[in-house]
Amino acid sequence: MDLSNRTDLIVGATSGIGRELARRFAAAGSTVAVGGRSPQALSELDGEGFGAFGVDVRDSASVVSLRDAVLARHPELDTVVTMSGVMLLEDLHDPAHFEAARTTIDTNLLGTIRVIDAFTPHMMQRCAGTFITVTSGIAFMPFPPMPSYAASKAAVHAYSEALRAQLDGTGVDVVELVPPAVSTAGQEKVNPLALPLDDFATEVMQLLSQNPTPHEILVKGVLMHRWAERDGTYDDLVAQRSRALAMLPSREG
């Protein structure tokens, strides 16, 4: 993928990985628009020269308004990145966890689908372009304290595979970005093994620049998750990760 002359929309770029990738794409020479919910973050990104648009991916009308506003300003749009996501702990011993599950699925899975649905007609009319979906190493090897997060990302992986198959022959490609734990939003305090954001973004840009672009963007730090079942390490790794269940209220003491 030539990153030097694209017009990108990154939905969920107000923090973390999305924000860093927006800066990297712009530095590579692309025009970048960003979408998100935080007015303060959008104002900051606007100050950096990005086209900033408010959007709540849980609201279909908001996503449609985003599409109309972005295409009015950037009719040449050729890349849409669906980055919005939440990571919530859930204690399955407590029925109240369902609200966290609902929020997670509505944001991570249905939010992704809403954004893709909104921009698919534009991409198909162009007969060219790329959707970049964002899953997680947790899609392939769950982190037990976050069951709905794992389920939502596994679903986005399957949806991405199906979307790629359905768009085959249209000129529109689907690329799946699969991050491991990355040190954003304080994750370095929770997981000292989290990959530094700068290192992660550098490796992602290198992989995206390959020709042809891989269908899955897999940095070295996520390979152990992606291929755990194939490599016969899955059960042991899930057992190790299950120790984190001790952080849930019902397991304390």
SULJOBEL-V385801 format. One record per helix or strand. SS is the DSSP state (hx for helix, st for strand). FROM is the first residue (numbers start at 0). TO is the last residue. Records with the same first field share a line. If there is no record, write none. Layout:
BEGIN
SS = FROM-TO  FROM-TO
END
This chain:
BEGIN
st = 6-10  30-35  50-53  78-81  128-133  171-176  181-181  194-194  215-216
hx = 15-26  38-46  59-72  94-125  136-138  143-166  186-189  196-207  219-225  227-230  233-246  248-250
END
